[in-house]
Amino acid sequence: METPIVIGTNSWGSSLYAKILRGCAVSRQTICDTAKLAIKNGFVIFDTARDYGFGKSQKLIGEFALPEMKISAKFTPFSKKIQTGVGE
């Protein structure tokens, strides 16, 4: 069985976030082109989370999403209502 490769989107969409993580930012068009090329070559799983790129990575994926894409996302509770409501 082959192990799938997952494309991480942690620094997508936010120039500031990308500069902090990688030391440089990548254009929106480069991200889109890279995602399409990845899919064309069989890399279809994209990992994202609400706080990746300050929320912009999910928006970018939504803008250029293709039917072949599979999304791996995480739930991060930020709301005090959610945090205080657990176990009640």
Protein Blocks (a to p, Z undefined) as FASTA:
>chain_A
ZZdddddfklgoiaklmmmmnopacdfklmmmmmmmmmmnopabdcddfkggghmmmmmm
mmmocfklccddddddfbfklmmmgoZZ
